[in-house]
Amino acid sequence: MNKLFIKKIFLASIILSSCKLAVAQDVDLFKSMDEQNKKDKKNQTDYTTATFKTTRLINGQSIENVGAGLLDVKISHRFGSLNKGAYELWGLDNAQMRMGVDYGINRWLMVGVGRNSFEKTYDGFIKSKIIRQSTGQKNMPIAVSAAISAMWKTVKDDAINNYTDRYAFAPQLIIARKFNDYVSLQIMPTVVHYNSVSKSSDPNDYYSIGMGGRLRLSRRVNLTTEYYYRITKQEGYVNSLSAGFDIETGGHVFQFHFTNTQGMTEGSYINQTTEKWTDGGVHFGFNIARIFVINKPKDIKP
């Protein structure tokens, strides 16, 4: 065996060994990178977004806030009940309307005002995030917000003697969880305080608990439901039940729904609903939301 052949074998052995070492180093490198990525992801906090599509579930508040510096203009209609028949075009001849604006002060605080044709009521609210649902370093399975609404009824009523008797207030907790991209649920313990009541035997404070949900049907369409169970009962009134669809179209979110109440404030739809689904006392309605940028944040933080 000549020396040239031995040199070729020796050189080939070196090259093969180098290739094996390089492959081993690549495998170790990729493995190390994967482990580092997992570690980095675990050390990060991913906050849950889009639990619901707007700040309103149907009638009541959702867990969502308007973004900082954004103005959310809302127009809502509740038509008459379907059981009115063809003479009133199944309720379309008789509509109640609310117009309002919501503004995001920062990423955790928003305010809003509105005017309702139902009992000519003005309303305002403030809503704040307390806990955000998240995964990673901060693992929080639920989100919690607090809201308080004030209502001022201006309809002419000879039974109302004092100016302050026209006010009502509604503090509320909102507890929500987004289970996945398709299902979200929330519950809303609520107290409605009326400064004035019809009878001296009636309480001023009414307790209730609301429940709501979202089911994604397609990329832009969601089924939503909302129900308020009245813990404090009052004769002549029933629980509010609503169901409908949220449709996203660019900067708009259209909400079409059916509900057994025409009121759009906590003081009306929670404790003053009189019509029943079983009797055909169902109202078709819609909410339209349009977002405008008022103050663009310099930096966006989660």
C-alpha positions as CSV (number, residue, x, y, z in Angstrom):
1,M,0.0,0.0,0.0
2,N,1.6,3.2,-1.2
3,K,2.0,6.3,1.0
4,L,-0.4,8.4,-1.2
5,F,-3.3,6.0,-0.6
6,I,-2.7,6.0,3.2
7,K,-2.7,9.8,3.2
8,K,-6.0,9.9,1.3
9,I,-7.6,7.5,3.9
10,F,-6.3,9.5,6.8
11,L,-7.6,12.8,5.3
12,A,-11.0,11.3,4.6
13,S,-11.2,10.1,8.2
14,I,-10.4,13.6,9.5
15,I,-13.1,15.1,7.3
16,L,-15.7,12.5,8.3
17,S,-14.9,13.1,12.0
18,S,-15.2,16.8,11.6
19,C,-18.7,16.4,9.9
20,K,-19.9,14.2,12.7
21,L,-18.7,16.8,15.3
22,A,-20.3,19.6,13.4
23,V,-23.7,17.8,13.2
24,A,-23.5,17.0,16.9
25,Q,-22.7,20.6,17.7
26,D,-25.7,21.8,15.5
27,V,-28.0,19.4,17.3
28,D,-26.7,20.6,20.7
29,L,-27.0,24.2,19.6
30,F,-30.7,23.8,18.4
31,K,-31.5,21.9,21.6
32,S,-30.0,24.7,23.6
33,M,-31.9,27.3,21.6
34,D,-35.2,25.5,22.1
35,E,-34.6,25.2,25.8
36,Q,-33.7,28.9,26.0
37,N,-36.8,29.9,24.0
38,K,-39.0,27.9,26.4
39,K,-37.3,29.5,29.4
40,D,-37.7,33.0,27.9
41,K,-41.4,32.3,27.1
42,K,-41.9,31.1,30.7
43,N,-40.3,34.3,32.0
44,Q,-42.6,36.5,29.9
45,T,-46.2,37.4,30.6
46,D,-48.7,37.1,27.8
47,Y,-51.9,39.0,28.5
48,T,-55.2,37.7,27.1
49,T,-56.9,40.0,24.6
50,A,-60.3,40.1,22.8
51,T,-62.2,38.2,25.4
52,F,-65.2,39.9,23.9
53,K,-65.4,42.1,20.8
54,T,-66.7,45.3,22.3
55,T,-67.0,47.0,25.6
56,R,-70.7,46.1,25.7
57,L,-71.8,42.5,25.9
58,I,-75.4,43.3,24.7
59,N,-77.0,45.7,27.2
60,G,-74.4,45.6,30.0
61,Q,-70.7,46.1,30.3
62,S,-68.2,43.4,29.1
63,I,-64.7,42.9,30.5
64,E,-63.2,44.9,27.6
65,N,-62.0,48.5,27.8
66,V,-61.5,51.1,25.1
67,G,-57.8,51.5,24.3
68,A,-55.9,54.5,25.6
69,G,-56.6,57.6,23.6
70,L,-59.5,56.0,21.7
71,L,-63.0,57.4,21.4
72,D,-65.8,54.8,21.0
73,V,-69.0,56.2,19.5
74,K,-72.0,54.0,20.2
75,I,-75.5,54.1,18.7
76,S,-78.1,51.6,20.1
77,H,-81.7,50.9,19.2
78,R,-84.3,48.7,20.8
79,F,-87.5,48.4,18.8
80,G,-91.0,47.5,20.0
81,S,-91.9,43.9,20.9
82,L,-92.6,41.4,18.1
83,N,-96.0,40.5,19.5
84,K,-97.4,43.9,18.4
85,G,-98.0,42.3,15.0
86,A,-98.1,43.7,11.5
87,Y,-100.0,46.9,12.5
88,E,-96.8,48.2,14.2
89,L,-94.5,46.2,11.8
90,W,-93.6,43.8,14.6
91,G,-92.2,46.5,16.7
92,L,-90.3,48.6,14.2
93,D,-92.7,51.5,14.6
94,N,-91.7,51.9,18.2
95,A,-88.1,52.4,19.0
96,Q,-86.0,53.5,21.9
97,M,-82.5,54.8,21.3
98,R,-79.3,55.5,23.2
99,M,-76.3,57.5,21.9
100,G,-73.1,57.5,23.8
101,V,-69.3,58.0,23.7
102,D,-66.7,56.1,25.6
103,Y,-63.1,57.2,26.0
104,G,-60.0,55.3,27.1
105,I,-58.0,57.4,29.6
106,N,-55.2,54.8,29.8
107,R,-54.8,51.0,29.3
108,W,-56.8,50.2,32.5
109,L,-59.3,53.1,32.9
110,M,-62.2,54.2,30.7
111,V,-65.2,56.5,31.1
112,G,-68.4,57.0,29.1
113,V,-71.6,59.1,28.9
114,G,-74.9,58.6,27.1
115,R,-78.4,59.7,26.6
116,N,-81.4,57.3,26.4
117,S,-84.8,58.1,25.0
118,F,-86.2,55.5,27.4
119,E,-87.5,57.7,30.3
120,K,-85.2,60.4,28.9
121,T,-82.3,59.1,31.0
122,Y,-78.8,60.4,31.0
123,D,-76.1,58.0,32.1
124,G,-72.4,58.0,32.8
125,F,-70.0,55.3,34.0
126,I,-66.4,54.6,34.9
127,K,-64.8,51.2,34.4
128,S,-61.4,50.1,35.6
129,K,-59.3,46.9,35.1
130,I,-58.3,45.2,38.4
131,I,-56.8,41.9,37.2
132,R,-55.8,40.8,33.7
133,Q,-56.0,37.2,32.5
134,S,-52.5,36.1,31.5
135,T,-50.1,33.2,31.1
136,G,-46.3,32.8,31.5
137,Q,-44.4,34.4,34.4
138,K,-47.7,35.8,35.7
139,N,-50.3,33.1,35.4
140,M,-53.8,34.5,36.1
141,P,-56.8,32.4,34.9
142,I,-59.4,35.2,35.1
143,A,-59.8,38.9,34.5
144,V,-61.6,41.2,36.9
145,S,-62.9,44.7,36.3
146,A,-65.0,47.1,38.4
147,A,-67.6,49.5,37.0
148,I,-70.0,52.1,38.5
149,S,-72.8,53.7,36.6
150,A,-74.9,56.7,37.5
151,M,-78.3,57.4,35.9
152,W,-80.4,60.6,35.9
153,K,-84.0,60.2,34.8
154,T,-85.4,63.5,33.4
155,V,-88.9,62.3,32.2
156,K,-91.7,64.4,33.6
157,D,-93.1,62.6,36.7
158,D,-95.3,64.4,39.2
159,A,-94.6,61.6,41.7
160,I,-90.9,62.7,41.9
161,N,-90.7,65.5,44.4
162,N,-86.9,66.0,45.0
163,Y,-84.2,66.5,42.4
164,T,-82.1,63.8,43.9
165,D,-84.9,61.3,43.7
166,R,-84.2,61.0,39.9
167,Y,-80.8,59.4,40.4
168,A,-79.8,55.8,40.5
169,F,-76.4,54.1,40.9
170,A,-75.1,50.7,39.9
171,P,-71.7,49.4,41.2
172,Q,-70.7,46.2,39.5
173,L,-67.9,43.6,39.4
174,I,-67.1,41.9,36.1
175,I,-65.3,38.5,36.3
176,A,-64.4,36.9,33.0
177,R,-62.3,34.1,31.4
178,K,-61.4,33.5,27.8
179,F,-61.1,29.7,27.6
180,N,-59.8,29.7,24.0
181,D,-60.3,31.6,20.7
182,Y,-63.9,30.3,20.6
183,V,-65.4,30.5,24.1
184,S,-65.5,33.3,26.6
185,L,-67.7,33.6,29.8
186,Q,-68.2,36.3,32.4
187,I,-70.3,36.9,35.5
188,M,-71.4,40.3,36.8
189,P,-72.5,40.7,40.5
190,T,-74.4,44.0,40.5
191,V,-76.2,46.3,43.0
192,V,-78.6,48.9,41.7
193,H,-79.5,51.7,44.2
194,Y,-82.5,53.9,43.5
195,N,-82.7,57.1,45.5
196,S,-86.5,57.0,45.2
197,V,-88.8,54.0,45.0
198,S,-92.6,53.7,44.3
199,K,-93.6,52.3,47.6
200,S,-92.3,52.8,51.1
201,S,-92.1,49.0,51.5
202,D,-89.8,48.7,48.4
203,P,-86.1,48.5,49.1
204,N,-83.7,51.0,47.6
205,D,-81.0,48.5,46.9
206,Y,-81.6,45.6,44.4
207,Y,-79.1,42.8,44.1
208,S,-78.6,40.7,41.0
209,I,-76.0,38.6,39.2
210,G,-75.5,38.7,35.5
211,M,-74.0,36.0,33.2
212,G,-72.8,36.4,29.7
213,G,-70.9,34.4,27.0
214,R,-69.4,34.5,23.6
215,L,-69.2,31.7,21.1
216,R,-67.1,32.2,17.9
217,L,-68.9,31.0,14.8
218,S,-66.4,32.3,12.2
219,R,-63.5,34.7,11.9
220,R,-65.8,37.8,12.1
221,V,-69.1,36.5,13.6
222,N,-69.7,35.6,17.3
223,L,-72.8,34.5,19.1
224,T,-73.4,36.4,22.4
225,T,-75.8,35.9,25.3
226,E,-76.6,37.9,28.4
227,Y,-78.8,37.1,31.4
228,Y,-79.5,38.9,34.7
229,Y,-80.9,36.9,37.6
230,R,-82.6,39.2,40.1
231,I,-81.8,38.2,43.7
232,T,-84.0,41.0,45.1
233,K,-87.4,40.4,43.6
234,Q,-90.1,42.9,42.8
235,E,-93.7,42.0,41.7
236,G,-94.4,42.7,38.1
237,Y,-90.9,42.4,36.8
238,V,-88.9,39.6,35.2
239,N,-85.3,38.7,34.5
240,S,-83.6,40.2,31.5
241,L,-82.5,37.7,28.7
242,S,-80.8,38.7,25.5
243,A,-79.0,36.9,22.7
244,G,-77.5,38.0,19.4
245,F,-74.6,38.2,17.0
246,D,-71.5,40.4,16.9
247,I,-70.2,41.1,13.3
248,E,-66.8,42.7,12.8
249,T,-66.3,44.9,9.7
250,G,-63.1,46.8,9.8
251,G,-63.4,49.7,12.2
252,H,-67.0,48.8,13.1
253,V,-68.6,46.2,15.2
254,F,-72.3,45.6,14.5
255,Q,-74.3,43.8,17.3
256,F,-77.7,42.4,16.3
257,H,-79.8,40.8,19.0
258,F,-83.2,40.0,20.5
259,T,-84.0,41.0,24.1
260,N,-87.1,41.2,26.4
261,T,-86.2,44.8,27.5
262,Q,-86.1,48.2,25.9
263,G,-84.0,49.8,28.6
264,M,-80.3,50.3,28.1
265,T,-79.2,51.3,31.6
266,E,-78.6,49.1,34.6
267,G,-81.5,50.7,36.4
268,S,-83.9,49.8,33.6
269,Y,-82.9,46.5,32.0
270,I,-82.0,44.7,35.2
271,N,-84.9,45.5,37.5
272,Q,-87.6,47.1,35.3
273,T,-88.1,44.4,32.6
274,T,-91.8,43.5,32.3
275,E,-92.1,41.4,29.1
276,K,-91.5,37.7,28.7
277,W,-89.9,35.7,25.9
278,T,-92.7,33.1,26.2
279,D,-95.4,35.8,25.6
280,G,-93.6,37.2,22.5
281,G,-92.4,40.2,24.4
282,V,-89.1,40.2,22.5
283,H,-87.5,43.3,21.0
284,F,-85.1,43.3,18.0
285,G,-82.2,45.7,18.6
286,F,-78.7,46.6,17.5
287,N,-75.6,48.3,18.7
288,I,-73.1,50.0,16.4
289,A,-69.6,50.9,17.6
290,R,-67.1,53.1,15.7
291,I,-63.6,53.8,17.0
292,F,-61.8,57.1,16.5
293,V,-58.1,57.8,17.4
294,I,-58.0,61.0,19.5
295,N,-54.7,60.7,21.2
296,K,-52.2,58.2,19.8
297,P,-50.0,56.8,22.5
298,K,-46.2,57.4,22.1
299,D,-45.5,53.9,23.2
300,I,-47.9,50.9,23.5
301,K,-47.4,48.8,26.6
302,P,-49.3,45.6,27.4
